[in-house]
Amino acid sequence: MAGDLLFDQLVSEALQLGFSGWDFSVISHRWQEGPTSWDYRQIVRERIGQASSLLDMGTGGGEFLSSVVPLPRHTWATEGYPPNVPVAKARLAPMGVQVVETAESVLPFADGSFDLVINRHTGFVAREVYRVLAHGGRFVTQQVGGSNNIRLNELLQDQVSFEFSYWTLEYLVQQLQEAGFRVISQREDFPDTVFKDIGAVVFYLKIISWQISDFTIEKYRDRLLAIHDIIQERGCLSIKGHRIYVEACIG
């Protein structure tokens, strides 16, 4: 009974947490993702130093892009989730960055517009990225792989179902090569993801709604309670994430 009361309290608190842009700091003390063997931010900073024009795909609230200043004079950002667009504009417009609301499938830019395209954790269509890059341009991306935190699916679902399971390193490299890219570097990591209470698990599944597409507290309550018991016994739930790094160029 006491366990149920704590469960309900933690879940209720998690559901009331605010969330803006793509900023997870509100939950950072309760949900932690381990580092990768590469430093994506540092790699991007180095590539920006060689570019005169930049596109950041799927900028969220502009959190990552604003952390890699100084930016090229001609810098644009796209974002496909409407509530994030005003957040990104408020953060990036004072830095001279133009933010465009658009899906990743069609980029509203002329052919050869950018020296560098970066993409952190947003889907992409390889041929569109290729089209907007100038000759000699580079595409630098860190992606969330198709087995990311799949242990949650195993714990909650009778039959594991994740619509993006095909999103693997091999698939991404193939798509880029078929679009005409020359792949320079490719890496893959499975860093630990640590949930320190059941509220953090619920918050994650609420925000990352595609992990379990039909997720509700009511539908999954019994299995969430089982995860809660695991965390109470072990102090946390530690599972494996999935990160992919690819750098590709034209010419």
Residue, then its C-alpha position, 0 to 999 in steps of 0.5 A: m500500500a505504501g509503495d502504491l502511495l509513493f508510486d502515485q505521488l511520483v507519477s503525479e509530480a512527473l505529470q505536472l512538470g513543465f517542459s519547453g523546447w527540448d530542455f530536459s534540465v527539469i528532470s536531470h537529477r532523476w534521469q541521466e544519459g551516459p556520455t558517448s565515446w565521441d563529443y558531438r558538441q566539440i566536433v560541431r564546434e570544429r566544423i563550424g570554424q571551417a564553415s561560412s553558412l550553417l543549417d541546424m536541422g530540428t533545433g528544438g528550442g535552439e538549446f544545442l545550437s546556442s551552445v556552439v557559438p560563435l556561429p557563421r554569419h549565415t545560419w538557419a535552423t529548422e523545427g518541425y514541432p510547432p510549440n518549439v518554434p517560438v521558443a527557438k526564435a526567442r533564443l536564436a533570433p538575437m543571435g542572428v539565426q533565422v528559424v523556419e518551421t518545416a518538416e525534415s522531408v522537404l527543406p525550404f532552401a535552394d540547392g547548395s545553400f550551406d557549407l555545413v548541415i548539422n542534425r542532433h536527434t532529428g530524422f532526415v531525408a538524405r537526398e534533401v540534405y545532399r541537395v541543400l549542401a554546397h560542393g565540398g559541404r559536410f553533414v554531421t549528425q548524431q542520431v538516436g538509434g532504433s534500439n534506444n531504451i528498448r528495455l522499457n518496451e520489453l518491460l511494458q509491452d507483451q510484444v515489443s513494438f517500436e516503429f523506428s527499430y529500422w533506424t540503425l547505423e547500417y541503414l543511415v550509412q546506406q541512405l547517405q551513400e545512395a543519395g551521393f554522399r561519401v561517408i567519412s566517419q561512422r560510430e555507434d554507442f550504447p550508453d547507459t540511461v539511468f532512471k532514479d524513480i518511476g516519475a522519471v520513467v513516466f516523464y520520459l514516456k510522456i515526452i518521448s511519445w514514440q517510444i511506446s505509442d499507446f502509452t497511458i498510466e492507466k493502461y500500463r499501471d501494473r507494469l509501471l508498478a513493477i518497474h517502481d518496485i525494481i527501482q525501489e529495490r535496486g536504487c535505479l533502473s539502468i538500461k541501454g541507450h543507442r547513439i549513432y554518429v555519422e559524418a559525410c561530405i559531398g565531393 
